[in-house]
Amino acid sequence: MEQQIHKAIEYKGISQAALARAIGMSPQNFNKKIKRETFSPDELHAIAKALGAKYIAIFEFPDGTKI
């Protein structure tokens, strides 16, 4: 997840601190959560919204089934 968030930040051309503030989190707390990979699903959706994207989490099985 850390790599995905960093790639998304780079793609959008904003700083990690700016993203943290956009979702109402301190840059320090955001940095801790990104290092520990402890974002909740709601936080991941908020990150996506702040980036102008959508967050999709699914389980995809070898037979193509998605849950």
For each residue, the residues with C-beta under 8 A, 3 or more apart:
1: 4 5 34 37 39 44
2: 5 6 34 35 37
3: 6 7
4: 1 7 8
5: 1 2 8 9 34 47
6: 2 3 9 10 16
7: 3 4 10 11
8: 4 5 11 12 47 48 51 53
9: 5 6 12 14 15 16 19 51
10: 6 7 13
11: 7 8
12: 8 9 51 52
13: 10
14: 9 18 19 51
15: 9 18 19
16: 6 9 19 20 27 30 31 34
17: 20 21 27 30
18: 14 15 21 22
19: 9 14 15 16 22 23 30 47 50 51
20: 16 17 23 25 26 27 29 30 31
21: 17 18 24 25 26 27
22: 18 19 50
23: 19 20 30 43 46 47 50
24: 21 46
25: 20 21 29 30 33 43
26: 20 21 29 30
27: 16 17 20 21 30 31
28: 31 32
29: 20 25 26 32 33
30: 16 17 19 20 23 25 26 27 33 34
31: 16 20 27 28 34 35
32: 28 29 35 36
33: 25 29 30 36 37 38 39 43
34: 1 2 5 16 30 31 37 39
35: 2 31 32
36: 32 33
37: 1 2 33 34
38: 33
39: 1 33 34 43 44 47
40: 43 44
41: 44 45 55 57
42: 45 46
43: 23 25 33 39 40 46 47
44: 1 39 40 41 47 48 55 57
45: 41 42 48 49 54 55
46: 23 24 42 43 49 50
47: 5 8 19 23 39 43 44 50 51 55
48: 8 44 45 51 53 54 55
49: 45 46 52 53 54
50: 19 22 23 46 47
51: 8 9 12 14 19 47 48
52: 12 49
53: 8 48 49
54: 45 48 49
55: 41 44 45 47 48
56:
57: 41 44
58: 66 67
59: 66 67
60: 64 65 66
61: 64 65 66 67
62:
63:
64: 60 61
65: 60 61
66: 58 59 60 61
67: 58 59 61
